[in-house]
Amino acid sequence: MENSYRYFENRECRYFPCHEGLEEFNCLFCYCPLYTREDCPGKPEYMEKAGRRIKVCTGCTFPHRPENYEKVLEALKS
């Protein structure tokens, strides 16, 4: 896939890939804009630490899948 406004892959990033299992990896949403949302369409897990509930997204690839670009934008609008 070619880099564009909808897709960007940075294989030179020292953290690439930050999630395993994707052939095409969209780095456009490197920091997930859905992290603070309770109704995240991805598959986050939660853990308790020091009495706080923390969202853990290490197993979630939702924002990094090229086909989810529009879904991320729609989720941000709601």
MMTF fields as JSON, N, C-alpha, C and O atoms, coordinates in Angstrom:
{
  "mmtfVersion": "1.0.0",
  "mmtfProducer": "UNKNOWN",
  "numBonds": 311,
  "numAtoms": 312,
  "numGroups": 78,
  "numChains": 1,
  "numModels": 1,
  "chainsPerModel": [1],
  "groupsPerChain": [78],
  "chainIdList": ["A"],
  "bondAtomList": [4, 2, 8, 6, 12, 10, 16, 14, 20, 18, 24, 22, 28, 26, 32, 30, 36, 34, 40, 38, 44, 42, 48, 46, 52, 50, 56, 54, 60, 58, 64, 62, 68, 66, 72, 70, 76, 74, 80, 78, 84, 82, 88, 86, 92, 90, 96, 94, 100, 98, 104, 102, 108, 106, 112, 110, 116, 114, 120, 118, 124, 122, 128, 126, 132, 130, 136, 134, 140, 138, 144, 142, 148, 146, 152, 150, 156, 154, 160, 158, 164, 162, 168, 166, 172, 170, 176, 174, 180, 178, 184, 182, 188, 186, 192, 190, 196, 194, 200, 198, 204, 202, 208, 206, 212, 210, 216, 214, 220, 218, 224, 222, 228, 226, 232, 230, 236, 234, 240, 238, 244, 242, 248, 246, 252, 250, 256, 254, 260, 258, 264, 262, 268, 266, 272, 270, 276, 274, 280, 278, 284, 282, 288, 286, 292, 290, 296, 294, 300, 298, 304, 302, 308, 306],
  "bondOrderList": [1, 1, 1, 1, 1, 1, 1, 1, 1, 1, 1, 1, 1, 1, 1, 1, 1, 1, 1, 1, 1, 1, 1, 1, 1, 1, 1, 1, 1, 1, 1, 1, 1, 1, 1, 1, 1, 1, 1, 1, 1, 1, 1, 1, 1, 1, 1, 1, 1, 1, 1, 1, 1, 1, 1, 1, 1, 1, 1, 1, 1, 1, 1, 1, 1, 1, 1, 1, 1, 1, 1, 1, 1, 1, 1, 1, 1],
  "groupList": [{"groupName": "MET", "atomNameList": ["N", "CA", "C", "O"], "elementList": ["N", "C", "C", "O"], "formalChargeList": [0, 0, 0, 0], "bondAtomList": [1, 0, 2, 1, 3, 2], "bondOrderList": [1, 1, 2], "singleLetterCode": "M", "chemCompType": "L-PEPTIDE LINKING"}, {"groupName": "GLU", "atomNameList": ["N", "CA", "C", "O"], "elementList": ["N", "C", "C", "O"], "formalChargeList": [0, 0, 0, 0], "bondAtomList": [1, 0, 2, 1, 3, 2], "bondOrderList": [1, 1, 2], "singleLetterCode": "E", "chemCompType": "L-PEPTIDE LINKING"}, {"groupName": "ASN", "atomNameList": ["N", "CA", "C", "O"], "elementList": ["N", "C", "C", "O"], "formalChargeList": [0, 0, 0, 0], "bondAtomList": [1, 0, 2, 1, 3, 2], "bondOrderList": [1, 1, 2], "singleLetterCode": "N", "chemCompType": "L-PEPTIDE LINKING"}, {"groupName": "SER", "atomNameList": ["N", "CA", "C", "O"], "elementList": ["N", "C", "C", "O"], "formalChargeList": [0, 0, 0, 0], "bondAtomList": [1, 0, 2, 1, 3, 2], "bondOrderList": [1, 1, 2], "singleLetterCode": "S", "chemCompType": "L-PEPTIDE LINKING"}, {"groupName": "TYR", "atomNameList": ["N", "CA", "C", "O"], "elementList": ["N", "C", "C", "O"], "formalChargeList": [0, 0, 0, 0], "bondAtomList": [1, 0, 2, 1, 3, 2], "bondOrderList": [1, 1, 2], "singleLetterCode": "Y", "chemCompType": "L-PEPTIDE LINKING"}, {"groupName": "ARG", "atomNameList": ["N", "CA", "C", "O"], "elementList": ["N", "C", "C", "O"], "formalChargeList": [0, 0, 0, 0], "bondAtomList": [1, 0, 2, 1, 3, 2], "bondOrderList": [1, 1, 2], "singleLetterCode": "R", "chemCompType": "L-PEPTIDE LINKING"}, {"groupName": "PHE", "atomNameList": ["N", "CA", "C", "O"], "elementList": ["N", "C", "C", "O"], "formalChargeList": [0, 0, 0, 0], "bondAtomList": [1, 0, 2, 1, 3, 2], "bondOrderList": [1, 1, 2], "singleLetterCode": "F", "chemCompType": "L-PEPTIDE LINKING"}, {"groupName": "CYS", "atomNameList": ["N", "CA", "C", "O"], "elementList": ["N", "C", "C", "O"], "formalChargeList": [0, 0, 0, 0], "bondAtomList": [1, 0, 2, 1, 3, 2], "bondOrderList": [1, 1, 2], "singleLetterCode": "C", "chemCompType": "L-PEPTIDE LINKING"}, {"groupName": "PRO", "atomNameList": ["N", "CA", "C", "O"], "elementList": ["N", "C", "C", "O"], "formalChargeList": [0, 0, 0, 0], "bondAtomList": [1, 0, 2, 1, 3, 2], "bondOrderList": [1, 1, 2], "singleLetterCode": "P", "chemCompType": "L-PEPTIDE LINKING"}, {"groupName": "HIS", "atomNameList": ["N", "CA", "C", "O"], "elementList": ["N", "C", "C", "O"], "formalChargeList": [0, 0, 0, 0], "bondAtomList": [1, 0, 2, 1, 3, 2], "bondOrderList": [1, 1, 2], "singleLetterCode": "H", "chemCompType": "L-PEPTIDE LINKING"}, {"groupName": "GLY", "atomNameList": ["N", "CA", "C", "O"], "elementList": ["N", "C", "C", "O"], "formalChargeList": [0, 0, 0, 0], "bondAtomList": [1, 0, 2, 1, 3, 2], "bondOrderList": [1, 1, 2], "singleLetterCode": "G", "chemCompType": "PEPTIDE LINKING"}, {"groupName": "LEU", "atomNameList": ["N", "CA", "C", "O"], "elementList": ["N", "C", "C", "O"], "formalChargeList": [0, 0, 0, 0], "bondAtomList": [1, 0, 2, 1, 3, 2], "bondOrderList": [1, 1, 2], "singleLetterCode": "L", "chemCompType": "L-PEPTIDE LINKING"}, {"groupName": "THR", "atomNameList": ["N", "CA", "C", "O"], "elementList": ["N", "C", "C", "O"], "formalChargeList": [0, 0, 0, 0], "bondAtomList": [1, 0, 2, 1, 3, 2], "bondOrderList": [1, 1, 2], "singleLetterCode": "T", "chemCompType": "L-PEPTIDE LINKING"}, {"groupName": "ASP", "atomNameList": ["N", "CA", "C", "O"], "elementList": ["N", "C", "C", "O"], "formalChargeList": [0, 0, 0, 0], "bondAtomList": [1, 0, 2, 1, 3, 2], "bondOrderList": [1, 1, 2], "singleLetterCode": "D", "chemCompType": "L-PEPTIDE LINKING"}, {"groupName": "LYS", "atomNameList": ["N", "CA", "C", "O"], "elementList": ["N", "C", "C", "O"], "formalChargeList": [0, 0, 0, 0], "bondAtomList": [1, 0, 2, 1, 3, 2], "bondOrderList": [1, 1, 2], "singleLetterCode": "K", "chemCompType": "L-PEPTIDE LINKING"}, {"groupName": "ALA", "atomNameList": ["N", "CA", "C", "O"], "elementList": ["N", "C", "C", "O"], "formalChargeList": [0, 0, 0, 0], "bondAtomList": [1, 0, 2, 1, 3, 2], "bondOrderList": [1, 1, 2], "singleLetterCode": "A", "chemCompType": "L-PEPTIDE LINKING"}, {"groupName": "ILE", "atomNameList": ["N", "CA", "C", "O"], "elementList": ["N", "C", "C", "O"], "formalChargeList": [0, 0, 0, 0], "bondAtomList": [1, 0, 2, 1, 3, 2], "bondOrderList": [1, 1, 2], "singleLetterCode": "I", "chemCompType": "L-PEPTIDE LINKING"}, {"groupName": "VAL", "atomNameList": ["N", "CA", "C", "O"], "elementList": ["N", "C", "C", "O"], "formalChargeList": [0, 0, 0, 0], "bondAtomList": [1, 0, 2, 1, 3, 2], "bondOrderList": [1, 1, 2], "singleLetterCode": "V", "chemCompType": "L-PEPTIDE LINKING"}],
  "groupTypeList": [0, 1, 2, 3, 4, 5, 4, 6, 1, 2, 5, 1, 7, 5, 4, 6, 8, 7, 9, 1, 10, 11, 1, 1, 6, 2, 7, 11, 6, 7, 4, 7, 8, 11, 4, 12, 5, 1, 13, 7, 8, 10, 14, 8, 1, 4, 0, 1, 14, 15, 10, 5, 5, 16, 14, 17, 7, 12, 10, 7, 12, 6, 8, 9, 5, 8, 1, 2, 4, 1, 14, 17, 11, 1, 15, 11, 14, 3],
  "groupIdList": [1, 2, 3, 4, 5, 6, 7, 8, 9, 10, 11, 12, 13, 14, 15, 16, 17, 18, 19, 20, 21, 22, 23, 24, 25, 26, 27, 28, 29, 30, 31, 32, 33, 34, 35, 36, 37, 38, 39, 40, 41, 42, 43, 44, 45, 46, 47, 48, 49, 50, 51, 52, 53, 54, 55, 56, 57, 58, 59, 60, 61, 62, 63, 64, 65, 66, 67, 68, 69, 70, 71, 72, 73, 74, 75, 76, 77, 78],
  "secStructList": [7, 7, 7, 1, 1, 1, 7, 7, 7, 7, 6, 6, 1, 6, 6, 7, 7, 1, 1, 1, 1, 7, 1, 1, 7, 7, 7, 6, 6, 1, 1, 7, 6, 6, 6, 6, 7, 6, 6, 7, 1, 1, 7, 7, 3, 3, 3, 3, 3, 6, 6, 3, 3, 3, 3, 3, 7, 6, 6, 7, 7, 4, 4, 4, 1, 4, 4, 4, 2, 2, 2, 2, 2, 2, 2, 2, 2, 7],
  "xCoordList": [0.845, 0.0, 0.892, 1.935, 0.494, 1.291, 0.955, -0.209, 1.979, 1.743, 0.853, 1.038, -0.108, -1.057, -1.638, -1.145, -2.689, -3.324, -4.1, -4.425, -4.401, -5.156, -4.257, -4.692, -3.013, -2.138, -0.694, -0.243, 0.017, 1.441, 2.124, 1.68, 3.192, 3.95, 5.396, 6.043, 5.887, 7.256, 8.061, 8.154, 8.632, 9.421, 10.736, 11.403, 11.111, 12.364, 12.188, 13.169, 10.96, 10.688, 11.306, 11.209, 11.922, 12.575, 11.566, 11.945, 10.299, 9.26, 8.476, 7.586, 8.794, 8.047, 8.387, 9.569, 7.438, 6.021, 5.694, 6.21, 4.862, 4.509, 3.47, 3.25, 2.834, 1.899, 2.253, 2.615, 2.149, 2.47, 1.211, 0.089, 1.424, 0.338, -0.292, -1.27, 0.228, -0.337, 0.666, 1.841, 0.197, 1.062, 1.233, 2.345, 0.105, 0.133, -0.176, -1.221, 0.718, 0.618, 0.502, 1.455, -0.647, -0.856, -0.351, -0.907, 0.697, 1.284, 0.641, 1.027, -0.331, -0.957, -1.49, -1.353, -2.099, -2.606, -1.639, -2.026, -0.404, 0.63, 0.165, 0.169, -0.228, -0.881, -2.368, -2.906, -3.031, -4.432, -5.319, -5.349, -6.041, -6.935, -8.166, -8.949, -8.337, -9.483, -9.127, -9.97, -7.893, -7.427, -8.295, -8.567, -8.722, -9.483, -10.97, -11.716, -11.403, -12.823, -13.191, -12.509, -14.266, -14.778, -15.408, -15.347, -16.02, -16.712, -15.804, -16.237, -14.582, -13.59, -13.996, -14.351, -13.951, -14.313, -13.234, -13.457, -12.085, -11.022, -11.291, -12.408, -10.285, -10.427, -9.461, -8.569, -9.639, -8.729, -9.021, -10.11, -8.047, -8.203, -8.009, -7.529, -8.371, -8.229, -7.527, -7.674, -6.763, -6.095, -6.218, -6.433, -6.081, -6.096, -4.662, -3.877, -4.343, -3.004, -3.12, -3.628, -2.648, -2.694, -4.108, -4.294, -5.097, -6.479, -7.113, -8.219, -6.429, -6.959, -7.171, -6.412, -8.206, -8.477, -7.725, -7.931, -6.853, -6.007, -6.32, -6.412, -6.481, -6.742, -5.422, -4.429, -5.417, -4.217, -4.513, -5.38, -3.799, -4.083, -3.002, -2.963, -2.146, -1.033, -1.501, -0.783, -2.675, -3.177, -4.136, -4.678, -4.352, -5.32, -4.612, -3.661, -5.078, -4.509, -5.528, -5.253, -6.693, -7.773, -7.334, -7.588, -6.694, -6.345, -5.211, -4.975, -4.514, -3.383, -3.75, -2.91, -4.991, -5.459, -5.912, -6.793, -5.328, -5.664, -7.16, -7.647, -7.891, -9.318, -10.149, -11.344, -9.536, -10.278, -10.126, -10.608, -9.477, -9.283, -10.619, -10.745, -11.607, -12.914, -13.618, -14.295, -13.47, -14.11, -13.536, -14.27, -12.24, -11.619, -12.193, -12.549, -12.282, -12.832, -14.281, -14.675, -15.071, -16.485, -16.58, -17.421, -15.735, -15.753, -15.394, -15.917, -14.512, -14.123, -15.246, -15.327, -16.099, -17.208, -18.335, -19.092, -18.454, -19.572, -19.276, -20.124],
  "yCoordList": [-1.172, 0.0, 1.236, 1.251, 2.253, 3.469, 4.48, 4.639, 5.16, 6.177, 7.281, 7.723, 7.715, 8.754, 9.409, 9.188, 10.218, 10.848, 9.817, 10.088, 8.641, 7.595, 6.484, 5.67, 6.465, 5.354, 5.83, 6.548, 5.421, 5.743, 4.611, 4.218, 4.094, 3.035, 3.491, 3.878, 3.441, 3.864, 2.668, 2.436, 1.922, 0.743, 1.113, 0.248, 2.37, 2.805, 3.206, 3.484, 3.238, 3.559, 2.483, 1.297, 2.868, 1.876, 0.972, -0.068, 1.353, 0.54, -0.307, -1.06, -0.193, -0.908, -2.383, -2.722, -3.257, -2.987, -3.021, -3.868, -2.129, -2.091, -3.161, -3.469, -3.723, -4.846, -5.881, -5.526, -7.134, -8.212, -8.675, -8.464, -9.304, -9.979, -9.252, -9.745, -8.103, -7.382, -7.332, -7.029, -7.629, -7.543, -6.088, -5.634, -5.36, -3.92, -3.221, -3.463, -2.364, -1.753, -0.245, 0.414, 0.306, 1.748, 2.451, 2.278, 3.236, 3.977, 5.357, 6.111, 5.686, 7.005, 7.317, 8.439, 6.32, 6.508, 5.851, 4.971, 6.282, 5.716, 5.754, 4.732, 6.916, 7.019, 6.954, 7.838, 5.951, 5.718, 6.864, 7.158, 7.514, 8.6, 8.096, 8.895, 6.783, 6.2, 5.729, 5.167, 5.957, 5.451, 5.915, 5.137, 7.142, 7.689, 7.327, 7.673, 6.654, 6.341, 5.007, 4.001, 5.013, 3.77, 2.888, 1.661, 3.52, 2.768, 2.507, 2.6, 2.189, 1.926, 0.713, -0.323, 0.817, -0.315, -1.395, -2.454, -1.132, -2.138, -3.17, -3.272, -3.92, -4.971, -4.726, -5.538, -3.61, -3.343, -4.262, -4.821, -4.395, -5.099, -4.058, -2.958, -4.387, -3.453, -4.16, -5.367, -3.39, -3.933, -2.924, -1.734, -3.407, -2.555, -2.33, -3.27, -1.08, -0.767, 0.414, 1.475, 0.213, 1.25, 1.816, 3.021, 0.927, 1.342, 2.029, 2.559, 2.025, 2.666, 1.628, 0.665, 1.83, 0.97, 1.545, 2.701, 0.74, 1.204, 0.411, -0.817, 1.117, 0.495, -0.029, 0.698, -1.281, -1.915, -2.288, -3.122, -1.676, -1.859, -2.649, -2.643, -3.311, -4.005, -5.106, -5.442, -5.671, -6.717, -6.204, -6.995, -4.909, -4.326, -3.77, -2.997, -4.166, -3.657, -2.83, -2.438, -2.566, -1.894, -0.62, -0.528, 0.365, 1.596, 1.418, 2.3, 0.299, 0.053, -0.746, -0.948, -1.2, -1.919, -0.891, -0.08, -0.909, 0.098, 0.219, 1.318, -0.877, -0.839, -0.16, 0.065, 0.17, 0.793, 2.303, 2.917, 2.914, 4.37, 5.102, 5.938, 4.797, 5.463, 5.157, 6.026, 3.95, 3.575, 4.375, 4.756, 4.63, 5.451, 6.869, 7.444, 7.43, 8.786, 8.84, 9.788, 7.842, 7.8, 7.715, 8.381, 6.912, 6.785, 8.105, 8.415, 8.873, 10.167, 11.203, 12.129, 11.05, 11.969, 11.744, 12.668, 10.543, 10.239, 10.574, 10.372],
  "zCoordList": [0.0, 0.0, 0.0, 0.653, -0.716, -0.851, 0.252, 0.621, 0.772, 1.789, 1.219, 0.084, 2.021, 1.609, 2.852, 3.958, 2.679, 3.832, 4.664, 5.82, 4.097, 4.783, 5.341, 6.155, 4.895, 5.258, 5.285, 4.392, 6.315, 6.421, 7.171, 8.25, 6.609, 7.275, 7.428, 6.455, 8.651, 8.932, 9.436, 10.641, 8.516, 8.881, 9.556, 10.124, 9.502, 10.121, 11.578, 12.268, 12.047, 13.452, 14.337, 14.022, 15.407, 16.268, 16.981, 17.521, 16.989, 17.623, 16.615, 17.008, 15.336, 14.306, 14.311, 14.366, 14.257, 14.465, 15.951, 16.68, 16.395, 17.822, 18.156, 19.328, 17.137, 17.29, 16.226, 15.105, 16.573, 15.634, 14.891, 15.35, 13.744, 13.062, 11.889, 11.328, 11.498, 10.357, 9.218, 9.425, 8.018, 6.845, 6.412, 6.144, 6.349, 6.07, 7.386, 7.988, 7.829, 9.152, 9.012, 8.595, 9.353, 9.247, 10.506, 11.59, 10.352, 11.47, 11.647, 12.54, 10.803, 10.853, 12.246, 12.732, 12.887, 14.242, 15.231, 16.0, 15.201, 16.067, 17.515, 18.202, 17.969, 19.27, 18.99, 18.323, 19.473, 19.136, 19.622, 20.817, 18.706, 19.116, 19.87, 20.385, 19.937, 20.63, 22.041, 22.741, 22.453, 23.742, 24.908, 25.823, 24.886, 26.02, 25.968, 26.885, 24.935, 24.759, 25.396, 25.2, 26.152, 26.732, 25.664, 25.751, 24.644, 23.589, 22.393, 21.245, 22.66, 21.622, 20.781, 21.342, 19.449, 18.605, 18.523, 17.937, 19.1, 19.126, 20.207, 20.713, 20.555, 21.574, 22.738, 22.988, 23.447, 24.562, 25.749, 25.877, 26.58, 27.846, 28.937, 28.665, 30.147, 31.268, 32.41, 32.6, 33.165, 34.337, 35.473, 35.245, 36.671, 37.851, 38.305, 38.428, 38.547, 39.043, 40.0, 39.64, 41.207, 42.235, 42.384, 42.553, 42.319, 42.504, 41.305, 41.407, 40.184, 38.971, 37.882, 37.771, 37.082, 35.93, 34.733, 34.364, 34.129, 33.037, 31.775, 31.807, 30.676, 29.384, 28.819, 28.769, 28.397, 27.853, 26.405, 26.141, 25.473, 24.048, 23.315, 22.085, 24.035, 23.378, 22.429, 21.488, 22.651, 21.774, 20.71, 19.938, 20.657, 19.72, 18.485, 18.601, 17.313, 16.062, 15.269, 14.135, 15.853, 15.132, 14.395, 13.194, 15.035, 14.31, 13.307, 12.481, 13.366, 12.473, 11.23, 10.352, 11.148, 9.956, 8.925, 9.213, 7.73, 6.712, 6.436, 6.172, 6.492, 6.188, 7.28, 7.089, 8.421, 9.517, 9.586, 10.537, 8.621, 8.634, 8.815, 9.71, 7.983, 8.054, 9.376, 9.926, 9.887, 11.146, 12.313, 13.225, 12.289, 13.33, 13.267, 14.296, 12.055, 11.917, 12.388, 13.067, 12.04, 12.471, 13.984, 14.587, 14.605, 16.054, 16.735, 17.806, 16.121, 16.691, 16.57, 17.377, 15.577, 15.384, 16.378, 16.673, 16.891, 17.792, 19.228, 20.097]
}
